[in-house]
Amino acid sequence: MAEQTKDVTPVRGLDLNRYMGRWYEIACFPSTFQPKNGANTRATYTLNPDGTVKVLNETWTDGKRGYIEGTAYKADPSSDEAKLKVRFYVPPFLPIIPITGDYWVLYVGDDYQHAVVGQPSRKYLWILSRNPIIDDDVYNFLQEKAKENGYDVSKLKRTLQSESIPEADEAPNDKGIWWIKSLFGK
């Protein structure tokens, strides 16, 4: 396990335009706000005219699509560090309560095909890729990037990804029920 006293260090000079688009969750630390048996989890980022980012997180549970939309923005607009804040409104079916969290890009490949995302408390970690399937060498490399930031990668859970993932309009929607189930550890 990496030394926990080391600071979590975000990327500097992140090209937000290149970071936009779809990312597949390859692995993550399990959390209460994601279904335990979610598969084909992905995030789609779209740059808004005001410089904020539209966030669409999707996952499939029992063949049904669950999703939540939010907004990301630079924590400090004058900094070149990839420290963002992301805000979602919950529950997804009646979005009234704002929840804001840290979204720090800890590593992004030169070709913007792979990324490691975390936050300062090290409670959350995501390994992301532009492709739903990556080879073990790349996965191991990304785990090492997380370890360099003091993360205990033994907590990572691989996310089941299919070669063919349905688009949003091709899958039944669970209407936010996944969010309620996640509160009860389902």
Beta strands, then each sheet from edge to edge (+ up, - down):
strand 1: 21-28
strand 2: 39-47
strand 3: 53-61
strand 4: 64-74
strand 5: 83-90
strand 6: 97-108
strand 7: 114-118
strand 8: 125-129
strand 9: 157-158
sheet 1: 9+ 1- 2+ 3- 4+ 5- 6+ 7- 8+
end
